Structure formats: C-alpha cells, structure tokens
Amino acid sequence: MRYAYIILALLCVVLVTLLGFRGATSTNPPRQVFPDDVFPQMTNQDKYLPQSASPFFADGRSDRPVPAGAVARGTPVDDDILATGQTAPGQFLHGFPAGIVIDAGLLARGRNRYNIYCQPCHGALGDGNGITKHYGMGATPSYHDDRFRQMPEGEIFNTITHGKSTMLSYADKLTPHDRWAVVAYVRALQRAEQGSVNDVPAAHKTDLGLK
C-alpha cells in the first residue's frame, strides 16, 4: 500500500511539472520527430512574419499594399441588400442597390465576367445557345423570355449567388460587386435584343450611317 502512495505522489509531481509548461514560450525551433534530410528546405522554409522588415522591397516592408479591387477572404459586406439582393427575406430587389453605379465601367466589367463564367452556357447574346448546348446541355434558358425580363434584378443576383437547378453557385468566383455587374450586363443584352433605330441617340446615328 505504501508503494501505491509513492507511485501516486510521483505521478502528481510529473503531472504538475508537465502542466507547468502550458502557455510557456520558447525561441527554440520545434523538435522534428522525422527530420527531412533529403529536402530540408521543404521543412524549414524561409518566411516573413507579419509587419516585419524586408530588404527586397524599396519601402523596406514585407507587407505589400492590397491591389485595387481586391476583396479579402471572409470580408463581410455591410450592405445586406448589396450582399443578398433582397430587401427582406424572400423579397427580391427591383433595380440595383444604392452602392452600384450603372456606368460604362460597370457594364465593361459585367461583360468581362459574363464572357468568362456565363457565356459557355447562356451564349454571347444571352439566348441560351452557348457552346455547352452542342455537347448535350439543351435546357439552358434564354434571358429574352418574358419570365426573365420581368424577373427582379435581385432574383438574378440571388441565382448567381446560390445557383439553381443544374447551375451551380458562382459566389466563390464573383464578388458581390461583380455579380451586380453581370446582372447589369444581362439587362443590357435584354435591352439590345429589343432595340430599334429609334433607341440610338441622335449624336450617334451618324456613326451608324443613319440620318
């Protein structure tokens, strides 16, 4: 019985000793149980710590400025309407959020994103005659159907965000602003489909050889 108490006391000492190192810091490199002697550079890679100095860049900083238009992963969007396309749960926005300015730059961005992600299925004109139709995908709808013409802009945004039927979500590929740019370009395609000579501004009719 006496040995049991001795063993228990030793275990308590060992346990307290181990717990005493919890939270302690060390400047020593971690021990490698299986060191990589063939490719040590794969295990011990050079790196910069956050906000550390760097002699490589002219400004001496390792942290680089964020490129224009970059959206950090996990960055929340303050405007719920801008992020969801809904004014309330299940109520889709008619029109565009206040933070979206419809101009030539937005339409150019929408055309660029549309041609990359949407054109293969929906076609360059939005008529559903994309290249995938030649490979058996014949269910792609046309944006020029009345159902899509009357669909709220927020619902189109929601479809891009979450997908629908065989269409997958593009939220991981398009930022909210880019999704609204695509929506604006889809509206431009729909408008162009029903356009006429009377829609051409007088200042531009001469460019088309019109009087």
Short mmCIF file of the C-alpha atoms (twelve columns), coordinates in Angstrom:
data_MODEL
# 
_entry.id   MODEL 
# 
loop_
_atom_site.group_PDB 
_atom_site.id 
_atom_site.type_symbol 
_atom_site.label_atom_id 
_atom_site.label_alt_id 
_atom_site.label_comp_id 
_atom_site.label_asym_id 
_atom_site.label_seq_id 
_atom_site.Cartn_x 
_atom_site.Cartn_y 
_atom_site.Cartn_z 
_atom_site.pdbx_PDB_model_num 
ATOM 1   C CA . MET A 1   0.000   0.000  0.000   1 
ATOM 2   C CA . ARG A 2   2.902   2.267  0.783   1 
ATOM 3   C CA . TYR A 3   4.260   1.833  -2.788  1 
ATOM 4   C CA . ALA A 4   0.907   2.846  -4.211  1 
ATOM 5   C CA . TYR A 5   1.112   6.164  -2.377  1 
ATOM 6   C CA . ILE A 6   4.665   6.686  -3.594  1 
ATOM 7   C CA . ILE A 7   3.673   5.982  -7.200  1 
ATOM 8   C CA . LEU A 8   0.660   8.297  -6.883  1 
ATOM 9   C CA . ALA A 9   2.876   11.052 -5.463  1 
ATOM 10  C CA . LEU A 10  5.352   10.656 -8.332  1 
ATOM 11  C CA . LEU A 11  2.535   10.808 -10.865 1 
ATOM 12  C CA . CYS A 12  1.268   14.014 -9.256  1 
ATOM 13  C CA . VAL A 13  4.744   15.537 -9.447  1 
ATOM 14  C CA . VAL A 14  5.094   14.586 -13.110 1 
ATOM 15  C CA . LEU A 15  1.606   15.905 -13.912 1 
ATOM 16  C CA . VAL A 16  2.193   19.224 -12.177 1 
ATOM 17  C CA . THR A 17  5.560   19.550 -13.898 1 
ATOM 18  C CA . LEU A 18  4.058   18.991 -17.339 1 
ATOM 19  C CA . LEU A 19  1.138   21.326 -16.720 1 
ATOM 20  C CA . GLY A 20  3.530   23.972 -15.528 1 
ATOM 21  C CA . PHE A 21  4.875   24.355 -19.088 1 
ATOM 22  C CA . ARG A 22  1.467   25.136 -20.561 1 
ATOM 23  C CA . GLY A 23  1.472   28.610 -22.059 1 
ATOM 24  C CA . ALA A 24  5.240   28.935 -21.871 1 
ATOM 25  C CA . THR A 25  7.014   30.341 -24.915 1 
ATOM 26  C CA . SER A 26  10.319  29.313 -26.382 1 
ATOM 27  C CA . THR A 27  12.634  30.747 -29.001 1 
ATOM 28  C CA . ASN A 28  13.993  27.308 -29.836 1 
ATOM 29  C CA . PRO A 29  12.813  25.712 -33.097 1 
ATOM 30  C CA . PRO A 30  10.319  22.866 -32.701 1 
ATOM 31  C CA . ARG A 31  11.733  19.387 -32.457 1 
ATOM 32  C CA . GLN A 32  11.414  17.305 -35.598 1 
ATOM 33  C CA . VAL A 33  10.480  13.710 -34.922 1 
ATOM 34  C CA . PHE A 34  11.149  12.725 -38.533 1 
ATOM 35  C CA . PRO A 35  13.621  15.249 -39.964 1 
ATOM 36  C CA . ASP A 36  13.774  15.574 -43.742 1 
ATOM 37  C CA . ASP A 37  17.443  15.142 -44.517 1 
ATOM 38  C CA . VAL A 38  16.898  14.905 -48.274 1 
ATOM 39  C CA . PHE A 39  14.882  18.113 -48.731 1 
ATOM 40  C CA . PRO A 40  15.418  20.144 -45.553 1 
ATOM 41  C CA . GLN A 41  14.264  23.310 -47.319 1 
ATOM 42  C CA . MET A 42  10.770  21.822 -47.508 1 
ATOM 43  C CA . THR A 43  10.632  21.586 -43.721 1 
ATOM 44  C CA . ASN A 44  12.487  24.771 -42.842 1 
ATOM 45  C CA . GLN A 45  11.173  27.332 -45.285 1 
ATOM 46  C CA . ASP A 46  12.134  30.996 -45.165 1 
ATOM 47  C CA . LYS A 47  9.220   33.285 -44.453 1 
ATOM 48  C CA . TYR A 48  8.381   36.777 -43.345 1 
ATOM 49  C CA . LEU A 49  6.478   37.372 -40.142 1 
ATOM 50  C CA . PRO A 50  3.591   39.878 -40.291 1 
ATOM 51  C CA . GLN A 51  4.735   43.516 -40.347 1 
ATOM 52  C CA . SER A 52  8.392   42.539 -40.485 1 
ATOM 53  C CA . ALA A 53  11.121  44.307 -42.447 1 
ATOM 54  C CA . SER A 54  12.242  43.211 -45.895 1 
ATOM 55  C CA . PRO A 55  15.345  44.395 -47.743 1 
ATOM 56  C CA . PHE A 56  13.870  43.137 -51.028 1 
ATOM 57  C CA . PHE A 57  11.241  45.882 -51.439 1 
ATOM 58  C CA . ALA A 58  12.081  49.553 -51.826 1 
ATOM 59  C CA . ASP A 59  9.866   50.596 -48.904 1 
ATOM 60  C CA . GLY A 60  11.530  48.054 -46.615 1 
ATOM 61  C CA . ARG A 61  8.256   46.340 -45.688 1 
ATOM 62  C CA . SER A 62  7.324   42.703 -46.127 1 
ATOM 63  C CA . ASP A 63  3.594   43.519 -46.131 1 
ATOM 64  C CA . ARG A 64  2.521   44.603 -49.593 1 
ATOM 65  C CA . PRO A 65  -0.285  47.050 -50.463 1 
ATOM 66  C CA . VAL A 66  -3.606  45.412 -51.322 1 
ATOM 67  C CA . PRO A 67  -4.315  45.539 -55.091 1 
ATOM 68  C CA . ALA A 68  -7.180  47.757 -56.164 1 
ATOM 69  C CA . GLY A 69  -10.492 45.900 -56.173 1 
ATOM 70  C CA . ALA A 70  -9.247  43.009 -54.037 1 
ATOM 71  C CA . VAL A 71  -11.715 41.574 -51.535 1 
ATOM 72  C CA . ALA A 72  -10.211 39.873 -48.514 1 
ATOM 73  C CA . ARG A 73  -11.411 36.364 -47.824 1 
ATOM 74  C CA . GLY A 74  -14.201 36.451 -45.270 1 
ATOM 75  C CA . THR A 75  -14.664 40.228 -45.531 1 
ATOM 76  C CA . PRO A 76  -18.285 40.975 -44.571 1 
ATOM 77  C CA . VAL A 77  -20.391 43.176 -46.814 1 
ATOM 78  C CA . ASP A 78  -22.005 45.897 -44.743 1 
ATOM 79  C CA . ASP A 79  -24.948 46.480 -47.056 1 
ATOM 80  C CA . ASP A 80  -27.268 43.484 -46.747 1 
ATOM 81  C CA . ILE A 81  -29.118 44.380 -49.960 1 
ATOM 82  C CA . LEU A 82  -25.830 44.588 -51.822 1 
ATOM 83  C CA . ALA A 83  -24.837 41.177 -50.450 1 
ATOM 84  C CA . THR A 84  -28.145 39.336 -50.846 1 
ATOM 85  C CA . GLY A 85  -30.232 41.131 -53.469 1 
ATOM 86  C CA . GLN A 86  -33.157 41.072 -51.048 1 
ATOM 87  C CA . THR A 87  -34.917 43.932 -49.280 1 
ATOM 88  C CA . ALA A 88  -36.355 41.391 -46.822 1 
ATOM 89  C CA . PRO A 89  -36.250 37.588 -46.586 1 
ATOM 90  C CA . GLY A 90  -37.795 36.314 -49.818 1 
ATOM 91  C CA . GLN A 91  -38.373 39.842 -51.192 1 
ATOM 92  C CA . PHE A 92  -36.063 40.459 -54.149 1 
ATOM 93  C CA . LEU A 93  -34.865 43.917 -55.052 1 
ATOM 94  C CA . HIS A 94  -36.232 45.619 -58.178 1 
ATOM 95  C CA . GLY A 95  -33.388 47.671 -59.564 1 
ATOM 96  C CA . PHE A 96  -29.875 47.971 -58.172 1 
ATOM 97  C CA . PRO A 97  -28.521 48.758 -54.687 1 
ATOM 98  C CA . ALA A 98  -27.590 52.334 -53.886 1 
ATOM 99  C CA . GLY A 99  -23.903 51.411 -53.876 1 
ATOM 100 C CA . ILE A 100 -23.951 50.238 -57.502 1 
ATOM 101 C CA . VAL A 101 -23.394 52.924 -60.126 1 
ATOM 102 C CA . ILE A 102 -24.563 51.916 -63.601 1 
ATOM 103 C CA . ASP A 103 -21.952 53.275 -65.975 1 
ATOM 104 C CA . ALA A 104 -19.729 52.133 -68.840 1 
ATOM 105 C CA . GLY A 105 -17.140 50.799 -66.411 1 
ATOM 106 C CA . LEU A 106 -19.667 48.566 -64.643 1 
ATOM 107 C CA . LEU A 107 -21.011 47.221 -67.940 1 
ATOM 108 C CA . ALA A 108 -17.488 46.538 -69.186 1 
ATOM 109 C CA . ARG A 109 -16.742 44.619 -66.013 1 
ATOM 110 C CA . GLY A 110 -20.032 42.744 -66.314 1 
ATOM 111 C CA . ARG A 111 -19.287 41.822 -69.913 1 
ATOM 112 C CA . ASN A 112 -15.848 40.554 -68.920 1 
ATOM 113 C CA . ARG A 113 -17.180 38.376 -66.098 1 
ATOM 114 C CA . TYR A 114 -20.157 37.227 -68.191 1 
ATOM 115 C CA . ASN A 115 -17.944 36.087 -71.061 1 
ATOM 116 C CA . ILE A 116 -15.822 34.055 -68.658 1 
ATOM 117 C CA . TYR A 117 -18.440 32.411 -66.455 1 
ATOM 118 C CA . CYS A 118 -21.843 32.722 -68.187 1 
ATOM 119 C CA . GLN A 119 -21.297 32.680 -71.943 1 
ATOM 120 C CA . PRO A 120 -20.357 28.968 -72.204 1 
ATOM 121 C CA . CYS A 121 -23.925 28.031 -71.246 1 
ATOM 122 C CA . HIS A 122 -26.059 31.141 -71.840 1 
ATOM 123 C CA . GLY A 123 -24.397 32.244 -75.065 1 
ATOM 124 C CA . ALA A 124 -22.805 35.547 -76.036 1 
ATOM 125 C CA . LEU A 125 -26.264 37.037 -76.693 1 
ATOM 126 C CA . GLY A 126 -27.915 35.536 -73.637 1 
ATOM 127 C CA . ASP A 127 -30.139 33.368 -75.813 1 
ATOM 128 C CA . GLY A 128 -29.105 30.051 -74.244 1 
ATOM 129 C CA . ASN A 129 -27.078 28.977 -77.279 1 
ATOM 130 C CA . GLY A 130 -23.731 28.545 -75.576 1 
ATOM 131 C CA . ILE A 131 -21.094 26.028 -76.550 1 
ATOM 132 C CA . THR A 132 -22.371 23.567 -73.941 1 
ATOM 133 C CA . LYS A 133 -25.556 23.183 -75.972 1 
ATOM 134 C CA . HIS A 134 -23.520 21.480 -78.676 1 
ATOM 135 C CA . TYR A 135 -22.455 18.890 -76.119 1 
ATOM 136 C CA . GLY A 136 -25.888 17.845 -74.947 1 
ATOM 137 C CA . MET A 137 -26.909 20.584 -72.499 1 
ATOM 138 C CA . GLY A 138 -30.147 21.704 -74.089 1 
ATOM 139 C CA . ALA A 139 -32.004 23.056 -71.041 1 
ATOM 140 C CA . THR A 140 -30.235 26.424 -70.735 1 
ATOM 141 C CA . PRO A 141 -32.959 29.109 -70.798 1 
ATOM 142 C CA . SER A 142 -32.872 32.313 -72.799 1 
ATOM 143 C CA . TYR A 143 -32.657 35.635 -70.967 1 
ATOM 144 C CA . HIS A 144 -35.011 37.055 -73.573 1 
ATOM 145 C CA . ASP A 145 -38.018 35.110 -72.340 1 
ATOM 146 C CA . ASP A 146 -40.614 37.317 -70.664 1 
ATOM 147 C CA . ARG A 147 -40.104 35.430 -67.406 1 
ATOM 148 C CA . PHE A 148 -36.524 36.654 -67.192 1 
ATOM 149 C CA . ARG A 149 -37.304 40.124 -68.490 1 
ATOM 150 C CA . GLN A 150 -39.783 40.589 -65.649 1 
ATOM 151 C CA . MET A 151 -37.594 38.917 -63.037 1 
ATOM 152 C CA . PRO A 152 -36.297 41.335 -60.357 1 
ATOM 153 C CA . GLU A 153 -32.640 42.172 -60.561 1 
ATOM 154 C CA . GLY A 154 -32.229 40.891 -57.027 1 
ATOM 155 C CA . GLU A 155 -33.510 37.457 -58.040 1 
ATOM 156 C CA . ILE A 156 -30.979 37.234 -60.870 1 
ATOM 157 C CA . PHE A 157 -28.302 38.200 -58.360 1 
ATOM 158 C CA . ASN A 158 -29.588 35.523 -55.987 1 
ATOM 159 C CA . THR A 159 -29.409 32.881 -58.725 1 
ATOM 160 C CA . ILE A 160 -25.805 33.791 -59.478 1 
ATOM 161 C CA . THR A 161 -25.040 33.627 -55.762 1 
ATOM 162 C CA . HIS A 162 -26.723 30.332 -54.900 1 
ATOM 163 C CA . GLY A 163 -27.276 28.638 -58.256 1 
ATOM 164 C CA . LYS A 164 -30.464 26.984 -59.458 1 
ATOM 165 C CA . SER A 165 -31.314 23.576 -60.907 1 
ATOM 166 C CA . THR A 166 -28.192 22.401 -62.783 1 
ATOM 167 C CA . MET A 167 -26.496 25.785 -62.409 1 
ATOM 168 C CA . LEU A 168 -24.005 25.873 -59.553 1 
ATOM 169 C CA . SER A 169 -23.204 28.816 -57.310 1 
ATOM 170 C CA . TYR A 170 -20.713 31.386 -58.548 1 
ATOM 171 C CA . ALA A 171 -20.344 33.142 -55.208 1 
ATOM 172 C CA . ASP A 172 -16.830 31.734 -54.829 1 
ATOM 173 C CA . LYS A 173 -15.815 33.151 -58.213 1 
ATOM 174 C CA . LEU A 174 -17.606 36.503 -58.361 1 
ATOM 175 C CA . THR A 175 -17.615 39.181 -55.680 1 
ATOM 176 C CA . PRO A 176 -20.988 40.815 -54.894 1 
ATOM 177 C CA . HIS A 177 -19.980 43.833 -56.986 1 
ATOM 178 C CA . ASP A 178 -19.065 41.597 -59.936 1 
ATOM 179 C CA . ARG A 179 -22.380 39.764 -59.611 1 
ATOM 180 C CA . TRP A 180 -24.243 43.059 -59.874 1 
ATOM 181 C CA . ALA A 181 -22.072 43.947 -62.864 1 
ATOM 182 C CA . VAL A 182 -23.160 40.705 -64.543 1 
ATOM 183 C CA . VAL A 183 -26.810 41.494 -63.757 1 
ATOM 184 C CA . ALA A 184 -26.388 44.921 -65.362 1 
ATOM 185 C CA . TYR A 185 -24.847 43.341 -68.453 1 
ATOM 186 C CA . VAL A 186 -27.685 40.810 -68.682 1 
ATOM 187 C CA . ARG A 187 -30.129 43.727 -68.669 1 
ATOM 188 C CA . ALA A 188 -28.074 45.344 -71.439 1 
ATOM 189 C CA . LEU A 189 -28.311 42.158 -73.504 1 
ATOM 190 C CA . GLN A 190 -32.071 42.070 -72.997 1 
ATOM 191 C CA . ARG A 191 -32.377 45.729 -73.941 1 
ATOM 192 C CA . ALA A 192 -30.259 45.247 -77.064 1 
ATOM 193 C CA . GLU A 193 -32.418 42.325 -78.200 1 
ATOM 194 C CA . GLN A 194 -35.466 44.582 -78.429 1 
ATOM 195 C CA . GLY A 195 -33.630 47.710 -79.501 1 
ATOM 196 C CA . SER A 196 -34.502 49.689 -82.619 1 
ATOM 197 C CA . VAL A 197 -33.126 52.604 -84.611 1 
ATOM 198 C CA . ASN A 198 -35.245 54.952 -82.545 1 
ATOM 199 C CA . ASP A 199 -33.241 53.990 -79.458 1 
ATOM 200 C CA . VAL A 200 -29.981 55.301 -80.949 1 
ATOM 201 C CA . PRO A 201 -29.178 58.817 -79.662 1 
ATOM 202 C CA . ALA A 202 -29.152 61.447 -82.387 1 
ATOM 203 C CA . ALA A 203 -25.482 62.208 -81.727 1 
ATOM 204 C CA . HIS A 204 -24.536 58.607 -82.562 1 
ATOM 205 C CA . LYS A 205 -26.793 57.963 -85.550 1 
ATOM 206 C CA . THR A 206 -24.175 59.328 -87.928 1 
ATOM 207 C CA . ASP A 207 -21.696 56.772 -86.556 1 
ATOM 208 C CA . LEU A 208 -24.050 54.061 -87.830 1 
ATOM 209 C CA . GLY A 209 -24.679 55.746 -91.158 1 
ATOM 210 C CA . LEU A 210 -28.158 56.799 -90.069 1 
ATOM 211 C CA . LYS A 211 -29.869 60.121 -90.575 1 
# 
